[in-house]
Amino acid sequence: MVLILNGPNLNLLGQREPEVYGRTTLEELEALCEAWGAELGLGVAFRQSNYEGQLIEWVQQAHREGFLALVLNPGALTHYSYALLDALRAQPLPAVEVHLSNLHAREPFRQHSVTAGACRGIIAGFGVLSYKLALVYLAEVLEVGPPG
């Protein structure tokens, strides 16, 4: 089972700057991730919070809750949350950071990720497919395959 965490303002997907983040809503993204996970033989749990502390608690509890890996879109916390970085470093699960937009094509303050250093990799700029690519990678790492 993979835990997918989404940070601040991602509850506004489909409404907030659709030219940057796309028109897919958070609910639609959750359904896509569940379908992609099922195709890959991965269970998926999907959560979103606008609160840094809640995301940190979910990261800290993930292993204890039986999750095998993390996919994280920290939103704006990407650029300044050393507390989230520390939480990621303190847990044993493989983590992949994802972003809908290409951070390196954005404003200078958005071009650096503080949290990526605690992740296996970062996938950015492919819209909702960034999440699918993270799940494909984790299916390989966890050595799971499609059902049947």
Backbone as numpy.savetxt, mean C-alpha at the origin, in Angstrom:
# Nx Ny Nz CAx CAy CAz Cx Cy Cz
-2.32 -14.17 3.74 -3.17 -12.99 3.74 -2.28 -11.75 3.74
-2.59 -10.82 2.85 -1.85 -9.57 2.70 -2.69 -8.43 3.25
-2.07 -7.59 4.07 -2.73 -6.40 4.60 -2.38 -5.22 3.72
-3.40 -4.57 3.15 -3.21 -3.38 2.33 -3.67 -2.18 3.13
-2.73 -1.27 3.40 -3.00 -0.09 4.20 -2.93 1.16 3.33
-3.89 2.04 3.54 -3.99 3.29 2.79 -4.06 4.45 3.77
-3.25 5.47 3.51 -3.12 6.59 4.42 -4.06 7.74 4.15
-3.68 8.91 4.69 -4.53 10.09 4.66 -5.00 10.48 3.26
-6.25 10.86 3.20 -6.94 11.40 2.02 -7.24 10.36 0.94
-6.81 9.13 1.12 -7.12 8.12 0.12 -8.60 7.73 0.16
-9.30 8.09 1.22 -10.75 7.91 1.25 -11.44 8.81 0.23
-10.72 9.78 -0.31 -11.28 10.71 -1.29 -10.96 10.31 -2.74
-10.42 9.11 -2.93 -10.12 8.67 -4.30 -11.37 8.75 -5.17
-11.15 9.15 -6.40 -12.26 9.30 -7.33 -12.83 10.71 -7.32
-12.60 11.45 -6.24 -13.09 12.82 -6.10 -11.95 13.83 -6.10
-10.88 13.52 -5.36 -9.76 14.44 -5.17 -8.79 14.34 -6.33
-8.61 15.43 -7.03 -7.66 15.53 -8.13 -7.65 14.28 -9.02
-8.77 13.99 -9.68 -8.82 12.77 -10.50 -7.80 12.76 -11.63
-7.34 13.93 -12.05 -6.31 13.99 -13.10 -4.97 13.47 -12.58
-4.78 13.44 -11.27 -3.55 12.93 -10.66 -3.76 11.51 -10.14
-4.87 11.28 -9.43 -5.08 10.02 -8.71 -6.08 9.08 -9.40
-6.69 9.52 -10.48 -7.63 8.68 -11.20 -9.06 8.82 -10.69
-9.96 8.11 -11.32 -11.39 8.19 -10.99 -11.89 7.00 -10.19
-11.04 6.03 -9.94 -11.42 4.85 -9.17 -11.59 5.25 -7.70
-12.70 4.87 -7.10 -12.94 5.17 -5.69 -12.19 4.17 -4.82
-12.08 4.47 -3.54 -11.42 3.56 -2.60 -12.17 2.22 -2.54
-13.49 2.28 -2.57 -14.29 1.05 -2.53 -14.05 0.21 -3.78
-13.95 0.86 -4.93 -13.65 0.14 -6.17 -12.24 -0.44 -6.15
-11.30 0.31 -5.60 -9.94 -0.18 -5.48 -9.88 -1.41 -4.57
-10.62 -1.38 -3.49 -10.67 -2.53 -2.59 -11.18 -3.77 -3.33
-12.26 -3.62 -4.10 -12.81 -4.75 -4.87 -11.79 -5.26 -5.89
-11.08 -4.35 -6.54 -10.04 -4.76 -7.49 -8.95 -5.56 -6.79
-8.49 -5.07 -5.65 -7.42 -5.75 -4.91 -7.86 -7.13 -4.45
-9.10 -7.25 -4.01 -9.61 -8.56 -3.61 -9.64 -9.51 -4.80
-10.07 -9.03 -5.96 -10.12 -9.86 -7.17 -8.71 -10.25 -7.62
-7.79 -9.29 -7.64 -6.41 -9.59 -8.03 -5.79 -10.58 -7.04
-6.03 -10.37 -5.76 -5.51 -11.29 -4.75 -6.02 -12.70 -4.98
-7.32 -12.83 -5.24 -7.91 -14.15 -5.48 -7.28 -14.82 -6.70
-7.04 -14.06 -7.76 -6.39 -14.61 -8.96 -5.00 -15.15 -8.65
-4.34 -14.52 -7.67 -2.96 -14.88 -7.33 -2.88 -15.88 -6.18
-4.02 -16.23 -5.60 -4.02 -17.13 -4.45 -3.71 -16.44 -3.14
-3.95 -15.13 -3.09 -3.69 -14.34 -1.89 -5.00 -13.82 -1.30
-5.17 -14.00 -0.01 -6.24 -13.29 0.67 -5.79 -11.86 0.90
-6.74 -10.95 0.92 -6.42 -9.53 1.06 -7.35 -8.90 2.10
-6.77 -8.12 2.99 -7.54 -7.27 3.91 -7.17 -5.83 3.58
-8.14 -4.95 3.54 -7.97 -3.59 3.01 -8.41 -2.60 4.08
-7.54 -1.67 4.44 -7.86 -0.68 5.47 -7.38 0.70 5.04
-8.07 1.73 5.55 -7.68 3.11 5.30 -7.88 3.91 6.56
-6.94 4.83 6.83 -7.08 5.76 7.94 -6.43 7.09 7.58
-7.03 8.14 8.09 -6.45 9.47 7.96 -5.51 9.79 9.12
-5.30 8.83 10.02 -4.54 9.06 11.24 -3.26 8.24 11.26
-2.14 8.93 11.40 -0.83 8.30 11.42 -0.75 7.21 12.49
-1.22 7.50 13.68 -1.16 6.54 14.78 -1.90 5.26 14.48
-3.04 5.35 13.81 -3.79 4.15 13.46 -3.01 3.29 12.47
-2.40 3.92 11.48 -1.59 3.16 10.52 -0.42 2.48 11.22
0.22 3.18 12.14 1.33 2.60 12.89 0.86 1.40 13.69
-0.27 1.51 14.34 -0.80 0.38 15.12 -1.10 -0.81 14.21
-1.68 -0.57 13.05 -1.96 -1.67 12.12 -0.67 -2.33 11.65
0.36 -1.55 11.37 1.65 -2.12 10.96 2.21 -2.96 12.10
2.17 -2.44 13.32 2.71 -3.16 14.46 1.96 -4.46 14.74
0.67 -4.48 14.51 -0.16 -5.64 14.82 -0.24 -6.67 13.69
0.20 -6.31 12.50 -0.02 -7.15 11.31 0.51 -8.57 11.49
1.72 -8.72 11.95 2.30 -10.06 12.11 1.53 -10.85 13.15
1.21 -10.22 14.25 0.45 -10.87 15.33 -0.94 -11.29 14.85
-1.52 -10.55 13.92 -2.85 -10.86 13.39 -2.79 -11.94 12.31
-1.59 -12.40 11.98 -1.46 -13.49 11.02 -1.22 -13.09 9.59
-1.02 -11.81 9.34 -0.73 -11.38 7.97 0.68 -11.83 7.57
0.87 -12.07 6.29 2.15 -12.54 5.76 2.94 -11.44 5.06
2.27 -10.34 4.71 2.93 -9.25 3.97 2.07 -7.99 4.05
2.71 -6.88 3.71 2.03 -5.58 3.72 2.18 -4.89 2.37
1.10 -4.22 1.96 1.15 -3.24 0.87 0.73 -1.93 1.52
1.52 -0.89 1.32 1.26 0.37 2.00 1.31 1.53 1.03
0.21 2.31 1.02 0.20 3.61 0.37 0.07 4.63 1.49
1.19 5.19 1.93 1.14 6.09 3.09 0.58 7.47 2.79
0.24 7.76 1.52 -0.24 9.10 1.20 0.85 10.12 1.54
0.45 11.27 2.04 1.41 12.33 2.36 2.38 11.94 3.47
2.03 10.95 4.28 2.95 10.49 5.33 4.25 9.94 4.73
4.20 9.56 3.47 5.37 9.08 2.74 6.55 10.01 2.92
6.29 11.30 2.95 7.34 12.30 2.84 7.89 12.77 4.17
7.26 12.38 5.30 7.75 12.91 6.57 7.54 12.02 7.78
6.93 10.86 7.65 6.60 10.07 8.84 7.72 9.10 9.23
8.62 9.60 10.06 9.67 8.75 10.60 9.09 7.74 11.58
7.97 8.06 12.19 7.31 7.11 13.09 6.78 5.91 12.30
6.21 6.15 11.13 5.74 5.04 10.29 6.94 4.23 9.77
8.01 4.91 9.41 9.24 4.23 9.00 9.73 3.29 10.11
9.77 3.79 11.34 10.22 2.98 12.47 9.31 1.77 12.69
8.02 1.96 12.55 7.07 0.85 12.71 7.31 -0.21 11.64
7.53 0.21 10.41 7.81 -0.73 9.33 9.09 -1.50 9.59
10.11 -0.81 10.05 11.40 -1.46 10.34 11.31 -2.44 11.51
10.38 -2.20 12.42 10.27 -3.02 13.63 9.48 -4.30 13.43
8.88 -4.47 12.29 8.06 -5.66 12.05 8.74 -6.54 10.99
8.47 -7.85 11.01 9.23 -8.77 10.16 8.66 -9.04 8.76
7.50 -8.50 8.44 6.83 -8.86 7.19 7.41 -8.12 5.99
7.43 -8.76 4.82 7.82 -8.02 3.62 6.76 -6.97 3.30
7.24 -5.78 2.98 6.33 -4.67 2.69 6.69 -4.06 1.35
5.65 -3.62 0.63 5.83 -2.92 -0.64 5.07 -1.60 -0.53
5.76 -0.51 -0.86 5.12 0.80 -0.88 4.55 1.05 -2.27
3.32 1.55 -2.32 2.69 1.85 -3.61 2.17 3.29 -3.63
2.14 3.82 -4.83 1.57 5.15 -5.07 0.87 5.14 -6.41
-0.24 5.82 -6.48 -0.99 5.92 -7.73 -0.26 6.81 -8.73
0.30 7.90 -8.26 0.99 8.84 -9.14 2.50 8.59 -9.09
3.19 9.12 -10.08 4.64 9.01 -10.13 5.24 10.12 -9.26
5.73 9.73 -8.09 6.28 10.72 -7.16 7.37 11.57 -7.80
8.16 10.99 -8.67 9.30 11.69 -9.25 8.91 12.71 -10.31
7.65 12.71 -10.70 7.16 13.69 -11.66 6.31 14.76 -10.97
6.32 14.73 -9.64 5.48 15.66 -8.87 6.33 16.80 -8.30
5.72 17.56 -7.40 6.42 18.67 -6.75 7.65 18.14 -6.01
8.67 18.98 -5.87 9.92 18.51 -5.22 9.71 17.87 -3.85
8.81 18.42 -3.02 8.63 17.85 -1.69 8.02 16.46 -1.73
7.37 16.09 -2.84 6.76 14.76 -2.97 7.72 13.73 -3.58
8.89 14.16 -3.99 9.78 13.27 -4.72 10.63 12.37 -3.83
10.56 12.55 -2.53 11.34 11.71 -1.61 10.39 10.93 -0.71
10.67 9.65 -0.56 9.90 8.81 0.35 10.75 8.45 1.56
10.28 8.85 2.72 10.92 8.49 3.98 10.68 7.01 4.27
9.49 6.52 3.96 9.08 5.17 4.35 9.60 4.07 3.42
9.98 4.40 2.20 10.41 3.38 1.23 11.62 2.60 1.71
12.46 3.20 2.54 13.66 2.53 3.01 13.39 1.30 3.85
12.19 1.15 4.35 11.83 -0.02 5.15 11.02 -1.03 4.34
10.91 -0.80 3.04 10.11 -1.67 2.17 11.00 -2.42 1.20
10.49 -3.53 0.69 11.24 -4.30 -0.31 11.39 -3.50 -1.60
10.41 -2.66 -1.88 10.45 -1.85 -3.09 9.31 -0.86 -3.10
9.32 -0.02 -4.12 8.28 0.98 -4.28 7.76 0.90 -5.71
6.44 0.93 -5.84 5.80 0.90 -7.16 4.94 2.16 -7.25
5.24 3.00 -8.22 4.56 4.29 -8.30 4.30 4.67 -9.74
3.18 5.35 -9.95 2.91 5.95 -11.24 2.03 5.14 -12.17
1.55 3.99 -11.73 0.74 3.14 -12.59 -0.72 3.14 -12.20
-1.15 4.16 -11.48 -2.55 4.22 -11.05 -2.87 3.02 -10.18
-4.10 2.52 -10.30 -4.51 1.39 -9.46 -3.69 0.14 -9.75
-3.09 0.05 -10.93 -2.26 -1.12 -11.25 -1.02 -1.21 -10.36
-0.65 -0.10 -9.71 0.46 -0.17 -8.75 0.16 -1.20 -7.66
-1.09 -1.28 -7.24 -1.49 -2.25 -6.21 -1.39 -3.67 -6.77
-1.84 -3.86 -7.99 -1.78 -5.20 -8.60 -0.33 -5.66 -8.72
0.54 -4.77 -9.16 1.95 -5.13 -9.30 2.56 -5.50 -7.95
2.17 -4.81 -6.90 2.65 -5.17 -5.56 2.17 -6.55 -5.16
0.93 -6.87 -5.45 0.39 -8.20 -5.12 1.08 -9.29 -5.94
1.36 -9.02 -7.20 2.07 -9.99 -8.03 3.44 -10.28 -7.42
4.15 -9.24 -7.03 5.45 -9.41 -6.40 5.34 -10.23 -5.11
4.38 -9.89 -4.26 4.24 -10.59 -2.98 3.82 -12.04 -3.17
3.02 -12.33 -4.18 2.67 -13.73 -4.46 3.94 -14.52 -4.79
4.84 -13.90 -5.51 6.11 -14.55 -5.84 6.96 -14.74 -4.57
7.07 -13.72 -3.77 7.87 -13.79 -2.53 7.31 -14.83 -1.57
5.99 -14.87 -1.47 5.34 -15.79 -0.53 5.16 -17.19 -1.14
5.54 -17.31 -2.40 5.47 -18.59 -3.11 4.07 -19.19 -3.10
3.10 -18.34 -3.42 1.73 -18.82 -3.58 1.40 -18.77 -5.06
0.41 -19.52 -5.43 0.00 -19.52 -6.83 -1.50 -19.43 -6.92
-2.00 -19.26 -8.13 -3.45 -19.16 -8.30 -4.13 -20.44 -7.83
-5.34 -20.29 -7.29 -6.06 -21.48 -6.84 -6.38 -22.40 -8.01
-6.46 -23.69 -7.69 -6.86 -24.68 -8.69 -5.70 -25.19 -9.40
